[in-house]
Amino acid sequence: MTARVLIVDDVPANLKLLDAKLTAEYFDVFKASSGQEALDAAKEQLPDIILLDVMMPGMDGFEVCRRLKAMPETEHIPVVMVTALDQPKDRVQGLEAG
């Protein structure tokens, strides 16, 4: 059984790249391009892991992560934040989000 991965990014090229890389390694990939789509997909697909962009318009990745961790059906899913942010405060914010 292969791992189910939800990738979340508002940049289509990033989604395409991650999808191609993960699919080539035989992962089952689901995609979302906004925070709300990510929440809906996580509840519906129950992935094994979520790769989550931080810098998205509207609901950013930190808020998506907080909401995922607040829902009983998704709180157990590991979330990996994918970002170019590199300041210690950004890492702390990610850890605080879940």
Buried (B, 14 or more C-beta within 10 A) or exposed (E): EEEBBBBBBBEEEBBEEBBEEBEEEEBBBBBBBBBEBBBEBBEEBBBBBBBBBBBBEEBBBBBBBEBBBEEEEBEEBEBEBBBEEEEEEBEEBBEEBB
